Amino acid sequence: MGLTKFRTLYTLYSANYRRRVLASVQHSCFHTTTARQSDDIEYDEIPVSRIRNFSIIAHVDHGKSTLADRLLEMTGTIAKHSGNKQVLDSLQVEKERGITVKAQTASLIYQHAGQPYLLNLIDTPGHVDFSNEVSRSLAACNGVILLVDANQGVQAQTVANYHLARSKQLVIVPVLNKIDLKNARPEAVCNELLTLFDIDPDDVLKVSAKVGTGCDEVLASIVNRLPAPGANRDTDFRGLIFDSWFDKYRGALNLIYVSDGEIRTGQEIASCHTGKAYEVKSLALLRPDERKVDRLVAGQVGLLGCNMRTSKESHIGDTLYLRKNKTCVPLPGFKPQQPMVFAGVYPPDQTQHPVLKSAIEKLVLNDSAVTVAPDSSPALGQGWRLGFLGLLHLDVFSQRLQQEYDADPVLTAPSVTYKIKLKGTKAIAAHGGNETVYISNPALLPDPTMVEEYYEPYVLGTIIAPTECVGAIIGLCVERRAVQKTSLNIDNERIMTTYLMPLNEIVLDFHDQLKSVSSGYASFDYEDHGYVETSIVRMDVLLNGQLVEELCTITHTSKAQNHARDLVVKLKELIPRQMVQIAIQAVVGGKVLARETIKAYRKDVTAKLYGGDVTRRMKLLKQQSEGKKKMRSIANINVPRDTFINVLKR
């Protein structure tokens, strides 16, 4: 390389390097200046009339987290740069899947008309399986931003979130997002909002959260349209716990909405639910990282640490109050949603039982919608029966166990809970005097002679799809034993239908099949509809006539034949060949519905013969046949634990 060329490259590199350093310094100075300006404001001196508590609710992938990023930037809460993508989605599973799993909170300072306003933002999930996060987040809010994608329009979860907010009498600010995309159809989507929710198109804000277009109008509307919280600072402290998580150094941390009075570090508080007393060790605002403060006052949302050392002490929906008051009037909380899908969770080895138990307890504190009950399996040992709101909820919980706690759980196939009405005094007495029992474990299903009626859980499902896909969707729903209830044309291109369908038919792969038949355009949401009388049977698995209880399942009568065939074929693939022949049978009430046979290993006992009379050959084959017959009568079939895991797991 020539000297002149080298000097030219060096000069260009040096200039580029200085430019990067200068940009870095400017970015650092901007961030420091912004933080200093925010720190100069006394949060507890902002009156209640200038506080707004709100959530962003929407369907999956409509841009909730992106809008939250822009609001954080525009209020100076975080520095503006290209790395701000889903800042509030802090979990690894959220970054990998691109969805919000956990509701996150951030306190913003917004200057409006020369006055500082405190905006407490809660970014909520959009998938139906995490609607519990939305429900309890709305308990701390006075209004919501209903975000709708200007390309996709109103989706199933949009409808569910709208009615949830209306049921809590919250003020709704409708916002259309992604209006900058070439396929955006804002006018058509506004008409959808008018048709479904009676929202005036003139009240709908049109924004592009990605580039920031119109986001300043969103902030102004939050201040002008949403009401201030009905908090009272002139009385004793009361706070509502609406979220919590576990810190290995500080114990259980509680996210609270201060309804009355104020709380300071060092004060003693008590729980209405447990009655236990604690000393307040730390208080903080989330911006979105923790910003320590000396006190929290009525109307604010903040983080409280008080040395709760076990996850059982922190209850979502509990009310905290000052211990000196002796009595507590609980705040109106929220009704937790009941789990709809159940699965067994077991350690890969029983030596890992304490580790997995600790991990589940800590994660359940962070996800209060999960229910836990001890369970055991002859094949898998001691474990737990966990209840979830849906299949994605189960997937995310399992993934978080692995990523956050280095656990390696074995999950059985998801199932639902059946209601059984017993008959006869002997049957009722055998179940503790209860005429009605709830069964989620197939091994505990009572004998048919003891049962008067079976009931299975149903859901009311809402499907929004293009009109050209309606035929395929109807066929899929009929196959899943669903009954259509209503049908509404949103516009000329899309239709909204509701179906009454068994929960057992949708927990596995219904959503995947729906996306397949609609080329990905259909959206699905469901809500609990209670129990409906049904006809179910327990299907047992026999190996050479011996009952294998841990492989039994519950299935609907109309699906028993197909289920039996699929089960025995799968077992034939998983059970290894052995020295004896194995007959695999799926049986219902003594009737064999399907059978497969695993051939035994065969030794060629005539290989050593090189001639002679045929009677010698027949004698050897007869001896082999008698030996196999004897072995079948005394041999035990060895089914490896991995086989049970592969059959039982999802």
N, C-alpha and C positions, 0 to 999 in steps of 0.2 A: 504494500500500500504506500502511495506517495505521501510525502510530508504535508503537502498542501491539502490533500484529501483528508488526511488524519486530523489536521487542525480544524477543517470545516465540520467534520462529524463531532469532534469534541465540543466545538462551540454550540452546535445544535443541541447536543445532549445536555450541556450545562444550562442552556436557556430553558429547556424542557424541565430539568430538575428544579431550577429556581421557581418555575411556574407552579409546579406541584407543591413545593414547600409553602409558597405564598398562599395557595388555595387552602392548604391544610390549616395554616395559621388563621386565615380568615374564617374558616369553618369553626375552628376552636373558639375564636373570639366571639363569633355569633352565638354559639351555644352557651358560652359563659355569660354573655350579656343578657341573653334571654332568661337563663336560670336566675341571674341576679335580680332582674326585673320582677320575676315571679316571687323570689324570696322576699322582696321588699314589701309585698302585700301581706297583710295580716289576715289570714283566712277566717279566723274566728270573729273578726270584726265586721265581716260582710253580713248585712242584715238578712233575715229570712226572705224578705221580699225580693232580694237579688240572688236567690239560689234556684236552680232548676235541676231536678233529678229526672233523667230520661234514659230510655233504652232505644237501640236500633234493632228492629225486628224485620225479618224477611225470609224468603225461601233460600235454599242452598245456592251459593254462587251468584247471588244478586248484588254483591259488592258491599256488604256490611263492614267488613274489616278494612277495606280500602277507604270507605267514607270516614271511618274512625281515624285512619292515618291522616287524612286531609284535615280533619277537625283538630287533631293534636298539633299538626304543623301550623295551622292558621292562628291558633291561640298561643303559640310559642311554647307549648308544653314539651315538644321535641324539636330538634334542629331539622331544617328542611334539607334533605339530600336524597339521592337515588336509592339508598339502601332501605328506605322506609316502606317495607312491604309487609302488611299484616303484623304490625308491631305488637298488637295485643294478643296475637296467637303465639304464645310462648312455649307451648308444649311441643315436644318432638313429633308426636303423632299428628298434631295440627299442621305442622310444616310439611310433613311427608304426604298427608292426604289432601292438603289444601282446603280443609274445612275447619270451622270453629267447633270445638268440642266443649270448651269450658267458658262460661260467661266471665268477662274481664272488666274491671272497673278502672276509670281514670278521672281525676279531678282536673278541670280546665278553668283557667281564668280568662274571661272574655271581656274586652273593653267595649261597652255599648253606651252611646250617648254620654260619653265622658265619665261613666261609672263602671267599676269592676263588677262582673257577675261571676259567680261560682257555678260552673256546669258540671254535674256529676254524671258522666257517661258510662253506660253499661252496654258492652258489645256482646250480643247473645248468639247462640248457635242457631242454625236454620233448619237442621234435619229434625224430623218428627221424633226420632229416638232420644233427642236431648231437649224435648219440650219442657221437661221438669226444670232445666236451667232457666228457660224463658219465664216460666210461671213464677219462680221465686224471685227472679230479678225484678219482675214487674211489681212485686210487693213493696219495693223501695222507690218506685217511680211515681210521677204524677202525669207523665205523658210519654208518648213513643213516636219515633220516626218510622213510618211504614215504608220500607224501601222496596221498589218494584223495578225489575229489569225492563228497560224500554224495548229490548229485543224479544225476550221470552214472554213478557206479559205476566198476568196474574197466574201463579202456580198454586198447587194444592196447599202447601204450607203457608202461603200468603193468606189464604182464606182462614186457616186455623188460627194463625197469629192475630189476624184482625178481630175475630170473634173473641179470642182470649183477652185482648186489650179492652174491647167493648164491655166484656163481662165485669172487668175491674173498674169500669167507668173512667178510663184514662183518655186524655185528649190525644188525638191522632193527627200527626202532620204527614200527609202523603208526599212521597218524593219519588220521581222517576230517575233512574240511574242509567248510565251508558248511552246518553243521547248523542254522543259524538260518533258512534259506530254507524257504518253505512247501512246496516240493516235495521236500524232503530225505527220504531213506529210509534212515536209518543202520542199522536192523536188517537190511534186505535186503542192503545193501552189505557188512556184516560177514559175512553168510552167503556172499557171493561170495568174500570173502577166505578164508573157511574152505574153500570148495570148490576154489578154484584154488591156494591157497598153504598150506593147512593152518594158518592163523593163528587162534589162539584169540580169539573175539570179546571176551573179558574183557581181552585185552592191547591192544585198539585204543583209542586216545585220540580223543575227540570234541571238535572245536574249531570256532570261527568266527574265522578269521584276520582278517577285515575289522573286526570289532568287538572282538576280543581275547579272546573267551570261551574258557577252557580252555588258553590259551597258556602260563600259568604251569606247568601240568602237563607241557607239552612240555619246558620248560627243566629241570624236576626229573627227567624221564625221561632226558634227555640225560646228566645227571650220574650217575644211578643205574643206568641200563641199559647205556650205552655204556662200553667199556673205555678205559683210558688208552693212549696210544701206546707201543709198545715201543721207546722211545728210550733212548740211553745217553749221559749227559753226561760220563762219566769217560774218554772216549777222544778221538781226533782227529776233526776236523770232516769230515762228509760230508753233502751236501745234494742232494736230487732236484729237478730243474727240471721242473715240471709245467705251466707256462704262461709266456708271455712276450709283450711288445709293444714297439713302437718309439717312442722319444721323440726328437724332432729335436734336442734339446739334450743329452740324456744317453745317447743310443744305445739299445741293446737292454736292456730291464729284465726281470729274471727273477724269477718267483714261485717260491719254493723251499720245500720241506719239509725242515727240519733233522732228519736222522735220528740223527746222532752228534755229540758235542762241541759246540763253539760257534764262531761266526765274529764277528770284530770289524772295524770300519772300519780301513783301512790295512794289513790282512793281505794276503798274496799267495795266490791260489787258482789252481787249474788245472782244465781240463776233461778228463774221461776220454775223451771222444769225439774232440776235436781235438788235445789235448795242449797247447793254448795257455795261457799264464799271464796273469793279470790282477790288478790291485790293486783291492781293495774300496773303492769311493768312497762308497757310501751304503747304509744299511740302514733299513728302515722296516716298521712294521706297518700294515695296512690297517684303518681303523676308521670307515667304509669309505674315508675319505680317508687319505692317507699321514700317518703319525705317526712321525717319525724316532726311531731308537733307536741306542744305541752298539754293541749286540751282539744276536745272535740265538742262542738255545740250543736244544738238542735237544728236540724235541716241538713247536716253534713253526713257524708258517707265516708267511713274511715276504717282503718285496720287496728284491732285491739289485741294485744298479747297480755295474758294474765296467768301464765304458768299452768295451763291445762295440760296435764302430762299424758292423759289417755284420750283416745278418740271418742270414747263413750261419754265424755263429759260435755262435749260440744254438740248441741242439737240444733239443726237448721230449723228456724222458725221460733226459737226460744227467745224470751225477753230477759234482758239484763237490767238490774236496778241497783240502787245504792243499798248496801247492807244495813245501814243505820235506820232505814225506813221500816224494817221488819216485815212489811206486807208488800205484795206486788199485784198490780192489775195488769195481766198480760195484754200485749198489743195484738191487734188482729193479725194473725199470721197468714198462712196459705195452706191449702190442702195438698199434701204430697201425692204425687201420682202413684198408682199401684203398679207393680211390675207385671208385665204381660208375658215375658219369655223367661223360662227357667233352664238352667244348665248346671250340671255337676262340675265342680272344680276340684282336682286332686293333684297332689304333688307327684312328680315322676318317681320319687322314691320316698318311703315313709320317714327316712332320716331328714328330709327337707320339709317336713310338716310344720315345725315351729317357724321356719323362715317364711314360708308361704302364708302362714296365719298372720304374722306380723305385717307382711306386705298388704294383705287384703284389708286388715283393720285400718291401716293408714290411708289406703286409697279410697275406702268407703267413706272416710271422713270428708274427702274431697269430692265425692260423688254420692250424695245422700240418697239418690234414687235407687241405689242397689240394695237389695235385702240379702241377708246372710243367715243361713241356718245350717247346723252341723248335719252331715250325711255320711253314709258309709256304703261301700260296695264290696262284695266278696272278691271281686277281681282287682279293684283299684285301691282298696283299703279305706282309711279315714280321709274324709274331705268335707266339702261344703256344698250346699244347694243354694246357688245365687240366682236372684231374680233381677231381670233387666227390662227396660222399656222397649227394647227391640233388638234386632239382630246386629245392626251397626253398633249399638250401645255395647253389646257383648263383645264384638270384635275390638272396639277401642279399649275397653276395660282390660281385655287380655293383653293387648299390645302395650298398654301402659304398665302392667305388671312386669312385663319383660324388660322394657326400656328404663323405667324409673326405679325398679327395685331388684333387677337382675333375677327375677323369679322365672321359672319354666313350668307353668301350669299345664295340666292335661284337662281339656274341656270336653265334656260329653256333648252329644247332639242336643240342640235346644228342644224344649218341650213346653207344654202349657199345663195349667192346672185345671183339672176336671172336678165338677161338683157331683157328688154321689148321694142320692137319697136312699137310705136303708129301709128294710122292712123286717119285721119280726123282732121280738124282744131280745132274743139271744144275740142277733147281729148288732142291735143298738147297744146292748150291754158290753159287747166285745170292743166297742169303739168309745168307751167312756161315757155311755149314755147319750151320745149325740146322734140324732136322727139324720143329720146331714154332715158329710165329711168332705174334705178337699184333698185331692190326690194329684201329685205331680210326678211321683215315682211309680213306674208301671208295676214294680214288684209288690207294691202295697195295695193294688186294686182288689177290692173284695170279690169273693166268689159271686157269680151271676145269680145264684139262688138267694143271696142275701140282699140283692139290689132291687129296688122298686123302679127307680128312674135314673138315667144318666143325663148330665148337662155338660155342655162344653162352652167355653168363652167365645163370644162373637164380637166383631168390631164393625163400626160403620165407616166404610172406606170411601174416600173422595178421589176421583180420578179426573184429571183435566188433560185432554188429548186432542190432537187434530181429528177432524171429522172423518177423514179417510181411513183412520185406524180403528174406528169404532167396532167394525165387524170382528176383527181379530181380537180386540180387547174383550168383547162380549163372550167370544168362544173361550178365552182364557179364564174368565171369571166363572162361567158355567162349569168348566172343568174343575174348578176349585170350590164347587158347591155354593157359589155366591148367588144372591138374589138381588136384582136391580130394584132400587127404591125410587129414585128421581133422575131426571135428565133435563139439563138446561143448556140451550145454545148461547154461549157467551157472545159470539159473533158468527160470521159466515164461515170461519175457518176452524173454530175450536168449540168443544162441547164439554160440559162438566156433568159427570154422572156420579151417583152415590150407590153403593152396594152394601148389603148386609152379608158379611162373609165370616166363616169360621177362622179364628185366629190361628189354629193349627195348620191351616192351608197356606198361610202367607208368611210364616216366620222363617221359612228356609230360603226359597228362591223365587217367590212371587214377584218381588221388585225387579229382579234381574230379567225374568221372563217378560214382564210388562215393558221394560225398556227395549227388549229385543223385538217384540211384535210391533212397537211404535217407532222403531228406529231412533230411540232415545228421546223422543219428544214428549212423552207422557210423564206426568208427575202424580205422585200418590201420597196420600195422607190418611191416617185413620185415628179413630178414637174409640174408647171402650164402649160396648153396648150391653154388657151384662152376659148372663148365662142363658142358653137356649137348650131345650130338651133335644137329645140326640140319641144315636145308636152306636155305641163303641164296643170294642172287644179287646181282650188282652191276647196278644200273639206270643206264644212260647216257642223256644228253640230247643229241639232235642238232638243230641249227638249220640247215635247208637242207642236211642231210647232213653237216655239220661237227660233230665231237665237241666238246662243251664240258665239259672234264674236271672243272672246279670245281663243277659241278652234279650230279655223279653221287652216288648213294646206295646203301646196302646195305639190303636188305629181305628178309623171309621169302618163300619161294616162294608160299605160300598167300595172301599179301597183295600180291603184285606187281601184279596187275591193277588193284586199287582204288588203290594208291599211284600207279601210272602215270597214271591218269585224273586224280587230284587234282593231281598235279604239273604236267601240261601245261595244265590249266585255270588254275592259278595263274600260270604263266609267260605265258599269253596275256593276262592282265590287267596284268602288270607290264612286259612288253617293249613299248616304244612302236612305233606304226606307222611304216613307212619307205617309201622309194620302190620297194622290191621286196617281193614276197610272201614271207612267212616261214613255213616249215613246221616246227612244233615236234613232235618225236617222242621218246617214251620207249621205249628199246630194251633188251631183255635177250637177250644172246647172239645178236644179229643179228635177233631177232624184234621187230617193232614192236607194242607192247602198247597204245599210245594215241597219238592225233595231234590236234593243233589247228592251224588256219591263221590267220595274221594277214594280212588283205588289204592290198595296197599302196595308197598314195595314187593316186588316179585323176584325170587331167586330161581335161576334155571338149574334145578337139581339133576337134570338129565345131561348136562353138558359133558360130564366125564365119561358117558357111555360112548363106546366106539364100535359097537356091534353086539351080537348076541340076540337072545330071544326078546320079543316085544313085552313079555310078562315082566321082565326086569324093569322096563321103563314104566309100566303101569303101576308097579309096586312102589317105586319112588314117588310118583305123582300122588298116589293114595296116602302115603306117609306125610307128604307135605300138606295135603288137604286136611288131614286129621289134626296136624299141628296148628294150622291156622284156625281151625274151629275151636280148639282148646284155648288158643291165645285170645280169641274174641271174647270168650266167656270170662276170662280173668283179667284181661289187660285194661288199664286206664288210659283214656285218651289224653294226651298231653297238649293242652292249648296254651301257647305262650302268652305272657302278659301283653306283649305288643299287639297280638291279635285282638284282644279285648279293647285295647286303646284305639286301634284303627277302626274297629266296628262302632265303638261308642262315641268316639270324638266326631266333631263336625267334619 
